[in-house]
């Protein structure tokens, strides 16, 4: 915390006037909205100001050493300051000095949780963007699965704690106490689902197709008009159960084939707008460090959170696709963020 400013000339004059009127130092502090100790120090010695902080000079490193540190920081991402300086044979610097030097050329960041993109991936992402650049995305059904646990993601529970209060102690369970796998889709301004995958079921090609039959096709798709079905484009990612020959052939028998089944570039969760929907739902169900005691209770929370997502929010997500495609092309296939 930085030092507060010394009393101004106007404040000093007011203190003298308040003292002459018989006010106590505590009352003066309240009137001026200043710390009581500051007022008392001035009264005890009106000529003494606040002591200035003396900055100790830091040991300087040479320009040659600085270049070595910069190269080491680039070669050793996420390394500690000590490891970076030791690799340059620079010793004897305290941590505060090392960090001050590194702040001019680097930032402290966490590792990014996303699949790496190689040259082939980037080319495929660009080809995909060019292919669908003129697509009417209001007719695309974007789908994905999401797993939710009882305890939420690691480090999710953050927030302010009042002075004198203790932070709540979270429940400790291995693997987050288990979880629920959820499938959903969004198209234009409509949410399809969410649907819960039966506990203990691993989604292989057969179970995935059976799941779609029992939920998506029977509960939603069959109610749509023939013209809607004719124009709808089905999007799914490249999970093994989705992209297998079995699943592709099964969807073809349902009439979802060729141009009606969107090809998907590898390692591209940033291009799927439903991933943003999952973020909205997770923020809601895990707010204030919320934890759950059963799989049914966390599933009910997901359903309630999804019900609160209105059509305008979904339309904003699905309507962002033109911009995402342009960003992919502008970044030559690189990640665009979400």
Secondary structure as a PSIPRED ss2 file (coil, helix, strand):
# PSIPRED VFORMAT (PSIPRED V4.0)

   1 X C   1.000  0.000  0.000
   2 X C   1.000  0.000  0.000
   3 X C   1.000  0.000  0.000
   4 X C   1.000  0.000  0.000
   5 X C   1.000  0.000  0.000
   6 X C   1.000  0.000  0.000
   7 X C   1.000  0.000  0.000
   8 X C   1.000  0.000  0.000
   9 X H   0.000  1.000  0.000
  10 X H   0.000  1.000  0.000
  11 X H   0.000  1.000  0.000
  12 X H   0.000  1.000  0.000
  13 X H   0.000  1.000  0.000
  14 X H   0.000  1.000  0.000
  15 X H   0.000  1.000  0.000
  16 X H   0.000  1.000  0.000
  17 X H   0.000  1.000  0.000
  18 X H   0.000  1.000  0.000
  19 X H   0.000  1.000  0.000
  20 X H   0.000  1.000  0.000
  21 X C   1.000  0.000  0.000
  22 X C   1.000  0.000  0.000
  23 X C   1.000  0.000  0.000
  24 X C   1.000  0.000  0.000
  25 X H   0.000  1.000  0.000
  26 X H   0.000  1.000  0.000
  27 X H   0.000  1.000  0.000
  28 X H   0.000  1.000  0.000
  29 X H   0.000  1.000  0.000
  30 X H   0.000  1.000  0.000
  31 X H   0.000  1.000  0.000
  32 X H   0.000  1.000  0.000
  33 X C   1.000  0.000  0.000
  34 X C   1.000  0.000  0.000
  35 X C   1.000  0.000  0.000
  36 X H   0.000  1.000  0.000
  37 X H   0.000  1.000  0.000
  38 X H   0.000  1.000  0.000
  39 X H   0.000  1.000  0.000
  40 X H   0.000  1.000  0.000
  41 X H   0.000  1.000  0.000
  42 X H   0.000  1.000  0.000
  43 X H   0.000  1.000  0.000
  44 X H   0.000  1.000  0.000
  45 X C   1.000  0.000  0.000
  46 X C   1.000  0.000  0.000
  47 X C   1.000  0.000  0.000
  48 X C   1.000  0.000  0.000
  49 X C   1.000  0.000  0.000
  50 X C   1.000  0.000  0.000
  51 X C   1.000  0.000  0.000
  52 X C   1.000  0.000  0.000
  53 X C   1.000  0.000  0.000
  54 X C   1.000  0.000  0.000
  55 X C   1.000  0.000  0.000
  56 X C   1.000  0.000  0.000
  57 X C   1.000  0.000  0.000
  58 X C   1.000  0.000  0.000
  59 X C   1.000  0.000  0.000
  60 X C   1.000  0.000  0.000
  61 X C   1.000  0.000  0.000
  62 X C   1.000  0.000  0.000
  63 X H   0.000  1.000  0.000
  64 X H   0.000  1.000  0.000
  65 X H   0.000  1.000  0.000
  66 X H   0.000  1.000  0.000
  67 X H   0.000  1.000  0.000
  68 X H   0.000  1.000  0.000
  69 X H   0.000  1.000  0.000
  70 X H   0.000  1.000  0.000
  71 X H   0.000  1.000  0.000
  72 X H   0.000  1.000  0.000
  73 X H   0.000  1.000  0.000
  74 X H   0.000  1.000  0.000
  75 X H   0.000  1.000  0.000
  76 X C   1.000  0.000  0.000
  77 X C   1.000  0.000  0.000
  78 X C   1.000  0.000  0.000
  79 X C   1.000  0.000  0.000
  80 X C   1.000  0.000  0.000
  81 X H   0.000  1.000  0.000
  82 X H   0.000  1.000  0.000
  83 X H   0.000  1.000  0.000
  84 X H   0.000  1.000  0.000
  85 X H   0.000  1.000  0.000
  86 X H   0.000  1.000  0.000
  87 X H   0.000  1.000  0.000
  88 X C   1.000  0.000  0.000
  89 X C   1.000  0.000  0.000
  90 X C   1.000  0.000  0.000
  91 X C   1.000  0.000  0.000
  92 X C   1.000  0.000  0.000
  93 X C   1.000  0.000  0.000
  94 X C   1.000  0.000  0.000
  95 X H   0.000  1.000  0.000
  96 X H   0.000  1.000  0.000
  97 X H   0.000  1.000  0.000
  98 X H   0.000  1.000  0.000
  99 X H   0.000  1.000  0.000
 100 X H   0.000  1.000  0.000
 101 X H   0.000  1.000  0.000
 102 X H   0.000  1.000  0.000
 103 X H   0.000  1.000  0.000
 104 X C   1.000  0.000  0.000
 105 X C   1.000  0.000  0.000
 106 X C   1.000  0.000  0.000
 107 X C   1.000  0.000  0.000
 108 X C   1.000  0.000  0.000
 109 X C   1.000  0.000  0.000
 110 X C   1.000  0.000  0.000
 111 X C   1.000  0.000  0.000
 112 X C   1.000  0.000  0.000
 113 X C   1.000  0.000  0.000
 114 X C   1.000  0.000  0.000
 115 X C   1.000  0.000  0.000
 116 X C   1.000  0.000  0.000
 117 X C   1.000  0.000  0.000
 118 X C   1.000  0.000  0.000
 119 X H   0.000  1.000  0.000
 120 X H   0.000  1.000  0.000
 121 X H   0.000  1.000  0.000
 122 X H   0.000  1.000  0.000
 123 X H   0.000  1.000  0.000
 124 X H   0.000  1.000  0.000
 125 X H   0.000  1.000  0.000
 126 X H   0.000  1.000  0.000
 127 X H   0.000  1.000  0.000
 128 X H   0.000  1.000  0.000
 129 X H   0.000  1.000  0.000
 130 X H   0.000  1.000  0.000
 131 X H   0.000  1.000  0.000
 132 X C   1.000  0.000  0.000
 133 X C   1.000  0.000  0.000
 134 X C   1.000  0.000  0.000
 135 X C   1.000  0.000  0.000
 136 X C   1.000  0.000  0.000
 137 X H   0.000  1.000  0.000
 138 X H   0.000  1.000  0.000
 139 X H   0.000  1.000  0.000
 140 X E   0.000  0.000  1.000
 141 X E   0.000  0.000  1.000
 142 X E   0.000  0.000  1.000
 143 X E   0.000  0.000  1.000
 144 X E   0.000  0.000  1.000
 145 X E   0.000  0.000  1.000
 146 X E   0.000  0.000  1.000
 147 X E   0.000  0.000  1.000
 148 X E   0.000  0.000  1.000
 149 X E   0.000  0.000  1.000
 150 X C   1.000  0.000  0.000
 151 X C   1.000  0.000  0.000
 152 X C   1.000  0.000  0.000
 153 X C   1.000  0.000  0.000
 154 X C   1.000  0.000  0.000
 155 X C   1.000  0.000  0.000
 156 X C   1.000  0.000  0.000
 157 X C   1.000  0.000  0.000
 158 X C   1.000  0.000  0.000
 159 X C   1.000  0.000  0.000
 160 X C   1.000  0.000  0.000
 161 X C   1.000  0.000  0.000
 162 X C   1.000  0.000  0.000
 163 X C   1.000  0.000  0.000
 164 X C   1.000  0.000  0.000
 165 X C   1.000  0.000  0.000
 166 X C   1.000  0.000  0.000
 167 X C   1.000  0.000  0.000
 168 X C   1.000  0.000  0.000
 169 X C   1.000  0.000  0.000
 170 X C   1.000  0.000  0.000
 171 X C   1.000  0.000  0.000
 172 X C   1.000  0.000  0.000
 173 X C   1.000  0.000  0.000
 174 X H   0.000  1.000  0.000
 175 X H   0.000  1.000  0.000
 176 X H   0.000  1.000  0.000
 177 X H   0.000  1.000  0.000
 178 X C   1.000  0.000  0.000
 179 X E   0.000  0.000  1.000
 180 X E   0.000  0.000  1.000
 181 X E   0.000  0.000  1.000
 182 X E   0.000  0.000  1.000
 183 X E   0.000  0.000  1.000
 184 X E   0.000  0.000  1.000
 185 X E   0.000  0.000  1.000
 186 X E   0.000  0.000  1.000
 187 X E   0.000  0.000  1.000
 188 X C   1.000  0.000  0.000
 189 X C   1.000  0.000  0.000
 190 X E   0.000  0.000  1.000
 191 X E   0.000  0.000  1.000
 192 X E   0.000  0.000  1.000
 193 X E   0.000  0.000  1.000
 194 X E   0.000  0.000  1.000
 195 X E   0.000  0.000  1.000
 196 X E   0.000  0.000  1.000
 197 X C   1.000  0.000  0.000
 198 X C   1.000  0.000  0.000
 199 X C   1.000  0.000  0.000
 200 X C   1.000  0.000  0.000
 201 X C   1.000  0.000  0.000
 202 X C   1.000  0.000  0.000
 203 X C   1.000  0.000  0.000
 204 X C   1.000  0.000  0.000
 205 X H   0.000  1.000  0.000
 206 X H   0.000  1.000  0.000
 207 X H   0.000  1.000  0.000
 208 X H   0.000  1.000  0.000
 209 X H   0.000  1.000  0.000
 210 X H   0.000  1.000  0.000
 211 X H   0.000  1.000  0.000
 212 X H   0.000  1.000  0.000
 213 X H   0.000  1.000  0.000
 214 X H   0.000  1.000  0.000
 215 X H   0.000  1.000  0.000
 216 X H   0.000  1.000  0.000
 217 X H   0.000  1.000  0.000
 218 X H   0.000  1.000  0.000
 219 X H   0.000  1.000  0.000
 220 X C   1.000  0.000  0.000
 221 X H   0.000  1.000  0.000
 222 X H   0.000  1.000  0.000
 223 X H   0.000  1.000  0.000
 224 X C   1.000  0.000  0.000
 225 X C   1.000  0.000  0.000
 226 X H   0.000  1.000  0.000
 227 X H   0.000  1.000  0.000
 228 X H   0.000  1.000  0.000
 229 X H   0.000  1.000  0.000
 230 X H   0.000  1.000  0.000
 231 X H   0.000  1.000  0.000
 232 X C   1.000  0.000  0.000
 233 X E   0.000  0.000  1.000
 234 X E   0.000  0.000  1.000
 235 X E   0.000  0.000  1.000
 236 X C   1.000  0.000  0.000
 237 X C   1.000  0.000  0.000
 238 X C   1.000  0.000  0.000
 239 X C   1.000  0.000  0.000
 240 X H   0.000  1.000  0.000
 241 X H   0.000  1.000  0.000
 242 X H   0.000  1.000  0.000
 243 X H   0.000  1.000  0.000
 244 X C   1.000  0.000  0.000
 245 X H   0.000  1.000  0.000
 246 X H   0.000  1.000  0.000
 247 X H   0.000  1.000  0.000
 248 X H   0.000  1.000  0.000
 249 X H   0.000  1.000  0.000
 250 X H   0.000  1.000  0.000
 251 X H   0.000  1.000  0.000
 252 X H   0.000  1.000  0.000
 253 X H   0.000  1.000  0.000
 254 X C   1.000  0.000  0.000
 255 X C   1.000  0.000  0.000
 256 X C   1.000  0.000  0.000
 257 X C   1.000  0.000  0.000
 258 X H   0.000  1.000  0.000
 259 X H   0.000  1.000  0.000
 260 X H   0.000  1.000  0.000
 261 X E   0.000  0.000  1.000
 262 X C   1.000  0.000  0.000
 263 X C   1.000  0.000  0.000
 264 X C   1.000  0.000  0.000
 265 X C   1.000  0.000  0.000
 266 X C   1.000  0.000  0.000
 267 X C   1.000  0.000  0.000
 268 X C   1.000  0.000  0.000
 269 X H   0.000  1.000  0.000
 270 X H   0.000  1.000  0.000
 271 X H   0.000  1.000  0.000
 272 X C   1.000  0.000  0.000
 273 X C   1.000  0.000  0.000
 274 X H   0.000  1.000  0.000
 275 X H   0.000  1.000  0.000
 276 X H   0.000  1.000  0.000
 277 X H   0.000  1.000  0.000
 278 X H   0.000  1.000  0.000
 279 X H   0.000  1.000  0.000
 280 X H   0.000  1.000  0.000
 281 X H   0.000  1.000  0.000
 282 X H   0.000  1.000  0.000
 283 X H   0.000  1.000  0.000
 284 X H   0.000  1.000  0.000
 285 X H   0.000  1.000  0.000
 286 X C   1.000  0.000  0.000
 287 X H   0.000  1.000  0.000
 288 X H   0.000  1.000  0.000
 289 X H   0.000  1.000  0.000
 290 X C   1.000  0.000  0.000
 291 X C   1.000  0.000  0.000
 292 X C   1.000  0.000  0.000
 293 X C   1.000  0.000  0.000
 294 X C   1.000  0.000  0.000
 295 X H   0.000  1.000  0.000
 296 X H   0.000  1.000  0.000
 297 X H   0.000  1.000  0.000
 298 X H   0.000  1.000  0.000
 299 X H   0.000  1.000  0.000
 300 X H   0.000  1.000  0.000
 301 X H   0.000  1.000  0.000
 302 X H   0.000  1.000  0.000
 303 X H   0.000  1.000  0.000
 304 X H   0.000  1.000  0.000
 305 X H   0.000  1.000  0.000
 306 X H   0.000  1.000  0.000
 307 X H   0.000  1.000  0.000
 308 X C   1.000  0.000  0.000
 309 X C   1.000  0.000  0.000
 310 X C   1.000  0.000  0.000
 311 X H   0.000  1.000  0.000
 312 X H   0.000  1.000  0.000
 313 X H   0.000  1.000  0.000
 314 X H   0.000  1.000  0.000
 315 X H   0.000  1.000  0.000
 316 X H   0.000  1.000  0.000
 317 X H   0.000  1.000  0.000
 318 X H   0.000  1.000  0.000
 319 X C   1.000  0.000  0.000
 320 X C   1.000  0.000  0.000
 321 X H   0.000  1.000  0.000
 322 X H   0.000  1.000  0.000
 323 X H   0.000  1.000  0.000
 324 X H   0.000  1.000  0.000
 325 X H   0.000  1.000  0.000
 326 X H   0.000  1.000  0.000
 327 X H   0.000  1.000  0.000
 328 X H   0.000  1.000  0.000
 329 X H   0.000  1.000  0.000
 330 X H   0.000  1.000  0.000
 331 X C   1.000  0.000  0.000
 332 X C   1.000  0.000  0.000
 333 X C   1.000  0.000  0.000
 334 X C   1.000  0.000  0.000
 335 X C   1.000  0.000  0.000
 336 X C   1.000  0.000  0.000
 337 X C   1.000  0.000  0.000
 338 X C   1.000  0.000  0.000
